[in-house]
Every structure is written in structure tokens, then in C-alpha cells.
Amino acid sequence: MPTATLPEVEIRPRQTGGGGSGFGDGGRNDFWGRGRPSVPVNSYRLGLWFGLGAILMLFVAFTSAYIYRQGLSFDWQPLRPLPILWFNTAVLVLSSLTLELGRRALKQNLTVSFVRWLTMTTIFGVAFLVGQYLAWNQLAARGIFLGSNPHSSFFYVLTGTHALHLLGGVLALGYVMIGAWRQKYTSRECAAVDVTAVYWHFMDGLWIYLFLLLFLWR
């Protein structure tokens, strides 16, 4: 009696790591760089842009209200920028620079340099928040509070809202920094680093815009 012969089937191992990098790995890598199948990275990118769009719309609304209220001008008492605000601006700009130096180091698989630059960026972010707190204290010591005049009201609201969003960026940097210490990221698995960097640079640019609006717009 003839015996049926089953066709040979080639069994290939499942690909779990992938070779994608950043935003464009098509979801092959876990978002935090652990090499497991997870939510596609493009979903995180889309969520990031939706979030940034919402933040942008919020500050556009604040800007419209600011310009309209400034136009009334009968009780507008403009504030002068405190020296510490210039210092905070320089610190935030430096934080974007160190973050980019860290990303460049990661692309070259220079892990130690990447960790060093990322740690420095996180420290700069914390320093900016501390500086903002000191600036608010200095204004309060001069008797300038939220309800003192329209310009001081907008200053507290705009800088406070920005600081709250920047705090989220500092927390993200801290999370990524812990992952960097554990060597979870490589030049090909760095989606979390890229997403955090985009958010951080956005916060940096937003602060420069607010600084110009509050103190140079007339």
C-alpha cells in the first residue's frame, strides 16, 4: 500500500528585534527599545503630533487673548524680564544642544557619551524648572502677583502652563535616562529617544516664543 509523503515545510525563526530605527521601524521594535513586538512606533509618533497640536492650539488661544488685552492698554503695566529669566532661556537652549549631541552619540553607538549627554540634558531641564520657581518668587517679593495687573497675570499663566508641560518632558527624559543607563537603546532601537527629543525641542521653541511675546512684543 503506497504511503503518502507530506511536503517539507521550512520553519523560520520569528523576527522579534527588527532593524528599524526611530520612528520608521514599522512597529518591529518595542517603543522603549526592549526588542518585543508592541504598539507600532508610528502610533506613538501620531500620538505625539496630536499632543503637540493640542498644546499649540492652547498657546495660540493664550496669544490671541494676550494681544487683545494688551490692546486695551489702559491698565497694562509691562514687566521687565528678570535676569534669571535670561539665565533660564540659556539653560533651555543648552539642553536642546546636549540632547542632540546625545542622539548623535547614540547613532554612533557611543553608549557612554550618550548617557552623559542625556543626563546633562535632564539636569538642565530640572535647573530650568527651579529657575522658573525662583523667578516667580522674585516677582512675589516685589509685590507682583497673578492679579496685580494684566501683564503679570499673563506672565504667571503662560510661564506656569509651559512649566507644567516641560515637567512632563523632564519626566520623559528621566525615564529614557534610566533606560540608557541599562543600555536598552542602540542606534537601531531608539524610538523613545526620538519621540522625547521632538517633544523637548518643541518645549524649547515654545519658551523662546513666550519670552519674545511677553517682553519684546509691543
Backbone bond lengths (Angstrom), bond angles and torsions (degrees), N, CA, C in turn:
res aa  C-N    CA-C-N  psi(-1)  N-CA   C-N-CA  omega(-1)  CA-C   N-CA-C  phi
1 M - - - 1.466 - - 1.522 109.01 -
2 P 1.340 118.82 128.05 1.469 120.93 -176.30 1.520 110.92 -67.24
3 T 1.291 115.37 145.76 1.472 121.53 179.55 1.521 109.99 -105.35
4 A 1.355 114.89 129.97 1.484 119.75 -179.73 1.517 109.57 -71.85
5 T 1.304 114.70 137.03 1.472 120.03 179.28 1.519 109.38 -110.58
6 L 1.329 116.36 122.78 1.463 120.99 -179.87 1.520 109.69 -78.17
7 P 1.320 117.71 141.41 1.472 120.03 178.30 1.517 110.27 -67.35
8 E 1.330 115.70 147.01 1.453 120.15 178.29 1.518 110.07 -74.21
9 V 1.314 116.07 136.93 1.462 121.91 179.80 1.517 108.13 -118.78
10 E 1.329 115.57 128.40 1.463 120.02 179.49 1.518 109.10 -83.78
11 I 1.304 117.17 125.28 1.456 122.11 179.76 1.516 107.85 -104.15
12 R 1.318 115.46 119.40 1.451 120.46 -178.80 1.522 109.47 -105.44
13 P 1.301 116.92 145.54 1.465 119.61 179.37 1.507 110.62 -67.15
14 R 1.325 116.17 147.44 1.466 122.05 -179.40 1.520 109.89 -73.14
15 Q 1.321 115.52 134.04 1.452 120.70 179.75 1.511 109.07 -83.33
16 T 1.310 116.77 119.67 1.463 120.14 -179.18 1.508 112.77 -115.08
17 G 1.320 117.00 -21.77 1.469 117.76 -175.52 1.501 112.39 -90.26
18 G 1.341 115.30 -52.48 1.452 119.09 -178.96 1.509 111.29 77.34
19 G 1.306 114.29 169.49 1.448 118.64 -179.17 1.493 112.80 -121.46
20 G 1.356 116.97 16.58 1.451 118.67 -178.88 1.502 110.93 -74.88
21 S 1.315 115.09 167.71 1.454 120.91 178.11 1.501 108.81 -141.69
22 G 1.314 114.29 144.79 1.457 119.17 173.44 1.491 112.12 60.08
23 F 1.365 114.33 -132.75 1.448 120.32 -176.83 1.516 112.58 -78.76
24 G 1.326 118.01 -18.71 1.457 119.27 -167.08 1.497 115.60 -101.95
25 D 1.357 119.31 24.06 1.456 117.74 -177.15 1.512 112.96 -89.08
26 G 1.345 117.10 4.09 1.456 120.12 172.73 1.504 113.45 67.19
27 G 1.341 118.73 18.75 1.450 120.91 176.08 1.504 114.08 86.71
28 R 1.347 119.10 10.11 1.457 120.11 -178.80 1.518 111.50 -75.14
29 N 1.341 116.57 -27.57 1.452 119.78 -178.50 1.513 109.91 -106.32
30 D 1.300 115.77 148.27 1.446 120.52 173.29 1.523 109.47 -63.51
31 F 1.325 117.63 145.83 1.456 121.68 -174.82 1.520 112.36 -57.35
32 W 1.310 117.17 -38.20 1.463 119.97 -177.91 1.518 112.32 -92.57
33 G 1.347 117.09 14.59 1.458 119.74 169.27 1.506 113.97 81.45
34 R 1.352 119.49 29.78 1.460 120.23 -177.79 1.525 112.36 -102.80
35 G 1.350 118.77 2.59 1.441 120.85 172.87 1.508 114.58 75.18
36 R 1.348 119.95 22.75 1.455 122.49 177.08 1.518 108.74 -110.33
37 P 1.346 118.76 148.14 1.454 119.65 173.61 1.516 109.32 -61.26
38 S 1.316 117.16 134.41 1.459 121.44 -177.57 1.513 108.52 -151.18
39 V 1.346 115.70 -161.29 1.453 119.96 177.51 1.523 108.95 -62.94
40 P 1.329 118.97 134.14 1.467 120.02 -179.71 1.515 111.55 -54.95
41 V 1.328 115.84 140.91 1.453 120.95 -178.52 1.519 111.31 -60.06
42 N 1.334 116.97 -33.14 1.460 119.53 178.65 1.523 111.70 -59.75
43 S 1.330 116.95 -28.57 1.458 119.69 177.35 1.517 110.62 -67.94
44 Y 1.316 116.80 -39.00 1.459 120.03 176.64 1.527 110.63 -66.54
45 R 1.314 116.15 -39.58 1.459 119.23 178.82 1.520 110.46 -63.41
46 L 1.344 116.91 -43.56 1.448 120.47 178.75 1.524 111.08 -62.77
47 G 1.343 115.93 -42.97 1.457 119.45 177.55 1.519 112.24 -61.81
48 L 1.346 116.14 -38.27 1.460 120.12 178.15 1.516 111.09 -61.85
49 W 1.340 117.34 -46.87 1.458 119.53 -177.69 1.521 112.14 -67.98
50 F 1.322 117.00 -33.57 1.462 119.23 174.37 1.531 109.89 -63.94
51 G 1.329 115.88 -43.11 1.463 119.65 179.16 1.518 112.25 -63.59
52 L 1.329 116.49 -44.21 1.459 119.95 178.85 1.523 110.94 -65.64
53 G 1.327 116.84 -35.60 1.458 119.88 177.20 1.521 111.54 -63.34
54 A 1.332 116.78 -40.42 1.467 120.70 179.03 1.528 110.61 -65.56
55 I 1.338 116.16 -41.73 1.469 119.72 178.32 1.524 110.32 -64.07
56 L 1.325 116.32 -42.05 1.462 120.52 179.52 1.526 111.28 -61.70
57 M 1.314 117.03 -43.49 1.456 120.37 178.85 1.530 111.40 -63.34
58 L 1.334 116.75 -37.33 1.464 120.34 178.02 1.521 110.68 -61.17
59 F 1.327 116.93 -45.98 1.452 119.47 -177.73 1.527 112.26 -76.35
60 V 1.303 118.34 -24.80 1.465 120.25 171.61 1.524 109.77 -64.74
61 A 1.329 116.22 -40.77 1.468 119.92 177.14 1.528 110.56 -64.41
62 F 1.330 116.81 -42.37 1.463 120.11 176.72 1.527 110.66 -60.80
63 T 1.330 116.45 -41.47 1.458 120.69 -178.93 1.524 111.28 -63.15
64 S 1.314 116.73 -43.58 1.462 120.51 179.25 1.525 110.90 -60.75
65 A 1.342 115.93 -44.25 1.456 119.81 178.45 1.525 111.12 -65.02
66 Y 1.329 116.24 -38.39 1.464 120.88 -179.86 1.530 110.98 -62.91
67 I 1.323 116.70 -49.76 1.468 120.92 -177.66 1.528 110.39 -64.37
68 Y 1.325 116.95 -41.12 1.460 120.31 179.24 1.528 110.76 -63.44
69 R 1.334 116.33 -45.70 1.477 119.96 -178.10 1.509 111.15 -68.60
70 Q 1.315 118.24 -35.48 1.452 121.05 178.30 1.526 110.74 -65.71
71 G 1.334 115.75 -32.52 1.458 119.61 179.92 1.511 113.46 -64.83
72 L 1.316 118.51 -25.32 1.469 121.13 177.73 1.524 110.39 -69.92
73 S 1.325 116.55 -43.62 1.472 126.82 164.97 1.530 117.23 59.25
74 F 1.315 120.23 -4.63 1.460 118.90 -176.90 1.530 112.32 -68.19
75 D 1.329 118.04 -27.04 1.463 120.90 178.35 1.524 111.55 -125.47
76 W 1.333 116.11 20.94 1.463 120.73 -178.27 1.523 109.58 -81.83
77 Q 1.326 117.16 120.99 1.459 122.50 178.99 1.530 108.67 -119.96
78 P 1.326 117.00 94.53 1.478 119.78 -173.64 1.526 112.17 -64.27
79 L 1.310 114.90 140.90 1.458 122.34 175.89 1.524 110.01 -90.34
80 R 1.304 114.95 150.77 1.461 120.03 172.37 1.530 108.89 -95.04
81 P 1.325 116.65 143.71 1.479 117.93 -179.65 1.513 111.62 -66.00
82 L 1.302 116.93 128.51 1.458 121.35 176.64 1.529 109.90 -69.95
83 P 1.317 118.19 149.95 1.480 119.98 178.41 1.524 112.63 -55.13
84 I 1.333 117.00 -35.31 1.459 119.07 -178.20 1.527 111.68 -66.33
85 L 1.331 117.43 -25.28 1.466 119.65 177.91 1.527 110.95 -70.06
86 W 1.326 117.01 -34.40 1.469 119.76 173.70 1.527 110.10 -65.33
87 F 1.337 115.39 -41.03 1.459 119.92 177.41 1.530 110.71 -61.96
88 N 1.341 116.97 -44.31 1.463 120.82 179.81 1.529 111.15 -61.21
89 T 1.329 116.03 -39.40 1.462 120.07 179.31 1.529 110.82 -63.16
90 A 1.331 115.96 -44.30 1.467 119.76 179.17 1.528 110.91 -63.01
91 V 1.332 116.68 -40.51 1.464 120.90 179.54 1.524 111.09 -62.18
92 L 1.336 116.64 -42.27 1.459 119.78 -178.13 1.524 111.43 -68.77
93 V 1.326 116.77 -38.38 1.464 119.74 176.62 1.529 110.50 -63.85
94 L 1.322 116.22 -41.69 1.472 120.03 177.39 1.521 111.48 -62.91
95 S 1.331 116.88 -34.60 1.464 119.85 179.90 1.523 111.46 -64.41
96 S 1.328 117.33 -36.85 1.463 119.69 176.14 1.522 110.81 -66.63
97 L 1.337 116.14 -37.72 1.459 120.19 178.98 1.524 110.90 -64.86
98 T 1.323 117.47 -47.17 1.468 119.81 -179.42 1.525 111.51 -66.28
99 L 1.328 116.64 -32.74 1.467 119.00 177.76 1.523 110.69 -65.44
100 E 1.315 116.77 -41.50 1.463 119.72 178.86 1.529 111.16 -68.51
101 L 1.318 117.38 -36.26 1.467 119.67 175.71 1.525 110.22 -64.09
102 G 1.326 116.12 -36.80 1.458 119.68 176.73 1.513 112.19 -66.04
103 R 1.324 117.16 -42.38 1.468 120.16 178.38 1.529 110.51 -63.87
104 R 1.318 116.73 -38.43 1.465 119.15 177.98 1.521 110.75 -64.24
105 A 1.334 116.16 -40.36 1.456 119.65 177.66 1.524 111.14 -63.41
106 L 1.331 116.25 -39.60 1.465 119.65 179.25 1.523 111.03 -64.76
107 K 1.337 117.49 -40.08 1.458 120.55 178.85 1.524 111.35 -60.71
108 Q 1.336 115.73 -27.26 1.461 120.61 178.86 1.533 111.87 -95.59
109 N 1.355 114.95 8.76 1.472 121.56 -179.15 1.526 112.68 58.62
110 L 1.328 116.23 33.04 1.467 121.74 175.12 1.529 107.15 -93.41
111 T 1.317 115.55 81.60 1.457 121.36 -170.66 1.519 112.94 -61.31
112 V 1.305 117.29 -43.93 1.470 120.74 -177.33 1.523 110.39 -62.81
113 S 1.321 116.79 -45.37 1.467 120.36 178.63 1.520 111.04 -64.82
114 F 1.320 116.35 -38.76 1.465 120.18 178.36 1.533 110.63 -60.17
115 V 1.321 116.93 -47.56 1.466 120.77 179.64 1.527 110.31 -61.95
116 R 1.316 116.95 -40.36 1.466 120.85 -178.43 1.528 110.56 -63.78
117 W 1.328 117.65 -48.35 1.460 120.73 -178.39 1.525 111.61 -67.61
118 L 1.323 116.81 -38.32 1.458 120.07 179.75 1.530 111.03 -66.64
119 T 1.322 116.23 -40.07 1.469 120.06 176.72 1.523 111.12 -62.82
120 M 1.316 116.06 -41.06 1.460 120.20 178.48 1.530 111.04 -63.83
121 T 1.330 116.50 -39.69 1.466 120.22 177.67 1.518 111.07 -61.18
122 T 1.318 116.58 -43.71 1.463 120.61 179.31 1.525 111.10 -62.89
123 I 1.319 116.98 -41.24 1.466 120.91 177.78 1.521 110.57 -62.33
124 F 1.327 117.08 -42.55 1.462 120.68 177.76 1.534 110.76 -61.65
125 G 1.332 116.36 -39.74 1.453 119.42 178.99 1.518 112.03 -62.73
126 V 1.325 116.31 -44.09 1.469 120.38 177.41 1.526 110.12 -64.31
127 A 1.333 117.14 -39.60 1.465 121.26 179.30 1.526 110.74 -62.34
128 F 1.324 117.09 -37.91 1.463 119.78 178.31 1.527 110.49 -63.69
129 L 1.319 117.59 -44.58 1.462 120.71 -179.90 1.528 111.28 -63.76
130 V 1.316 116.36 -40.77 1.464 119.64 176.72 1.532 110.13 -63.76
131 G 1.325 116.28 -40.93 1.463 120.56 177.96 1.515 112.27 -62.02
132 Q 1.337 116.82 -39.03 1.460 119.66 177.79 1.531 110.92 -64.91
133 Y 1.302 116.06 -40.52 1.465 119.88 177.23 1.529 110.68 -61.11
134 L 1.328 116.69 -42.00 1.461 120.53 177.95 1.525 111.33 -65.13
135 A 1.326 116.97 -37.26 1.464 120.23 178.34 1.523 110.95 -63.86
136 W 1.321 117.05 -43.27 1.465 119.44 177.36 1.527 111.00 -63.44
137 N 1.318 117.23 -39.20 1.465 120.54 177.85 1.527 111.79 -64.54
138 Q 1.333 116.06 -38.69 1.461 119.53 179.24 1.529 110.93 -65.42
139 L 1.306 116.88 -40.10 1.466 119.62 177.22 1.526 110.76 -65.62
140 A 1.327 116.11 -41.85 1.463 119.48 179.30 1.527 110.89 -63.27
141 A 1.336 116.69 -36.67 1.464 120.16 178.08 1.523 111.61 -64.73
142 R 1.316 117.63 -25.22 1.462 122.23 177.55 1.522 111.94 -89.74
143 G 1.313 116.10 4.05 1.458 119.75 179.66 1.515 114.18 81.01
144 I 1.327 117.26 20.35 1.468 121.85 179.98 1.521 107.76 -106.80
145 F 1.334 115.13 113.03 1.452 120.60 -175.93 1.529 110.05 -121.46
146 L 1.320 115.17 -175.60 1.463 120.78 -177.97 1.520 111.86 -57.36
147 G 1.330 117.32 -41.43 1.460 120.41 -176.39 1.510 114.77 -98.39
148 S 1.331 118.41 12.73 1.467 120.14 -177.00 1.515 112.51 -65.58
149 N 1.318 117.22 -45.64 1.470 121.99 176.86 1.525 108.01 -160.94
150 P 1.324 118.36 166.42 1.476 119.72 -175.53 1.526 113.87 -57.03
151 H 1.345 117.54 -39.11 1.458 118.47 -177.71 1.529 111.02 -67.14
152 S 1.316 117.30 -42.33 1.459 119.02 178.21 1.525 111.05 -64.82
153 S 1.329 116.92 -33.92 1.467 119.90 177.82 1.514 110.52 -62.37
154 F 1.327 116.42 -47.42 1.462 119.91 179.64 1.529 110.69 -66.07
155 F 1.322 117.09 -36.31 1.464 119.40 179.34 1.525 110.78 -60.29
156 Y 1.320 116.47 -49.38 1.460 119.79 -178.87 1.532 111.51 -64.22
157 V 1.325 115.94 -42.83 1.465 119.40 -177.06 1.524 111.07 -67.32
158 L 1.328 116.99 -47.27 1.468 120.28 -176.72 1.525 111.66 -68.27
159 T 1.327 116.89 -47.44 1.463 118.83 -178.74 1.529 111.55 -70.13
160 G 1.331 116.57 -33.57 1.462 119.22 177.84 1.515 112.23 -67.53
161 T 1.339 116.21 -42.51 1.467 120.03 178.78 1.523 110.44 -65.46
162 H 1.325 116.26 -40.34 1.466 119.60 177.83 1.530 110.45 -63.89
163 A 1.326 117.01 -43.51 1.458 120.27 -179.72 1.523 111.58 -62.11
164 L 1.325 116.38 -36.59 1.462 119.72 178.58 1.524 110.96 -63.67
165 H 1.327 116.38 -43.27 1.467 119.44 178.45 1.530 111.03 -70.11
166 L 1.328 116.58 -35.24 1.462 119.02 178.74 1.526 110.62 -67.38
167 L 1.329 116.72 -32.49 1.457 120.00 176.34 1.528 110.48 -59.17
168 G 1.342 116.70 -39.41 1.453 119.78 174.95 1.517 111.75 -60.21
169 G 1.337 115.98 -38.01 1.461 119.66 176.47 1.514 112.69 -66.25
170 V 1.334 117.08 -37.57 1.464 120.64 177.95 1.523 110.42 -65.00
171 L 1.332 116.57 -40.80 1.460 119.91 177.81 1.530 110.99 -63.50
172 A 1.345 116.22 -40.21 1.471 119.64 177.02 1.523 110.80 -64.40
173 L 1.333 116.76 -41.64 1.465 120.11 177.03 1.521 111.09 -61.41
174 G 1.333 115.98 -40.98 1.457 119.15 178.56 1.509 112.27 -62.07
175 Y 1.330 116.16 -41.35 1.468 120.39 178.87 1.528 110.52 -63.88
176 V 1.319 115.74 -45.87 1.472 119.78 179.60 1.523 110.20 -65.17
177 M 1.334 116.34 -37.32 1.461 119.73 -179.65 1.534 111.00 -63.15
178 I 1.330 116.95 -40.66 1.467 120.18 176.95 1.529 110.19 -61.96
179 G 1.342 116.06 -42.79 1.459 119.78 176.62 1.516 112.07 -62.60
180 A 1.338 116.12 -36.04 1.470 119.67 178.65 1.520 110.50 -66.88
181 W 1.324 117.11 -40.26 1.466 119.69 177.31 1.527 111.40 -61.01
182 R 1.334 115.75 -32.09 1.468 120.39 179.76 1.526 111.76 -88.87
183 Q 1.330 116.13 5.22 1.470 122.74 176.77 1.533 111.60 59.16
184 K 1.314 116.54 47.22 1.463 121.14 179.55 1.525 112.48 -89.48
185 Y 1.324 117.25 -9.65 1.459 119.77 -175.57 1.512 111.36 -114.75
186 T 1.317 114.39 146.05 1.454 121.57 174.94 1.523 107.35 -134.77
187 S 1.318 115.38 179.15 1.466 119.36 179.32 1.525 111.55 -64.48
188 R 1.338 117.59 -20.95 1.459 121.32 -178.10 1.522 112.31 -103.99
189 E 1.296 118.02 -9.63 1.460 122.29 -179.66 1.516 108.72 -131.92
190 C 1.325 115.78 81.52 1.464 120.11 -172.93 1.528 111.48 -141.89
191 A 1.323 116.78 31.95 1.464 120.00 -177.28 1.518 111.65 -60.04
192 A 1.335 117.42 -43.29 1.470 120.42 -178.47 1.520 110.89 -62.51
193 V 1.313 116.58 -38.29 1.460 121.25 179.18 1.521 110.18 -64.50
194 D 1.321 117.05 -44.25 1.461 121.10 -178.43 1.529 111.76 -65.68
195 V 1.324 116.53 -44.60 1.466 120.36 -179.85 1.529 110.62 -63.45
196 T 1.326 116.12 -44.71 1.466 120.10 179.40 1.520 111.33 -63.48
197 A 1.328 116.83 -38.51 1.463 120.88 -179.41 1.528 110.99 -64.77
198 V 1.316 117.80 -42.46 1.467 120.49 179.09 1.530 110.24 -61.25
199 Y 1.320 116.29 -44.93 1.466 120.37 179.46 1.531 110.26 -62.96
200 W 1.309 116.72 -43.06 1.463 120.20 -177.42 1.525 111.69 -65.52
201 H 1.313 117.49 -43.53 1.464 120.29 178.75 1.530 110.63 -64.58
202 F 1.318 116.10 -34.19 1.464 119.52 176.78 1.532 110.16 -63.75
203 M 1.329 117.34 -43.92 1.458 121.02 178.45 1.525 111.35 -64.00
204 D 1.310 116.54 -36.57 1.458 121.57 177.12 1.529 110.29 -63.05
205 G 1.324 116.16 -51.27 1.460 119.74 179.09 1.518 112.30 -62.59
206 L 1.320 116.94 -35.91 1.465 120.56 179.19 1.524 110.86 -65.11
207 W 1.319 117.03 -39.27 1.459 119.31 178.90 1.529 111.47 -64.60
208 I 1.322 117.25 -43.69 1.469 120.19 178.55 1.528 109.81 -60.07
209 Y 1.321 116.40 -41.12 1.460 120.34 177.63 1.529 110.75 -61.73
210 L 1.329 117.42 -45.42 1.463 120.75 -179.70 1.525 111.41 -63.99
211 F 1.312 116.38 -38.87 1.459 120.53 179.27 1.535 110.31 -61.63
212 L 1.316 115.47 -45.84 1.469 119.78 178.32 1.523 111.33 -64.16
213 L 1.315 116.75 -40.88 1.464 120.88 -179.46 1.524 111.52 -64.64
214 L 1.325 116.35 -45.03 1.454 120.34 -174.42 1.527 113.72 -73.55
215 F 1.332 117.01 -31.25 1.462 118.42 -170.86 1.520 115.03 -120.85
216 L 1.315 119.34 -15.69 1.460 120.87 -178.92 1.521 113.47 -116.28
217 W 1.329 117.27 -17.83 1.463 119.85 179.22 1.518 109.65 -75.71
218 R 1.307 116.17 127.40 1.464 121.37 178.36 1.531 109.79 -132.89
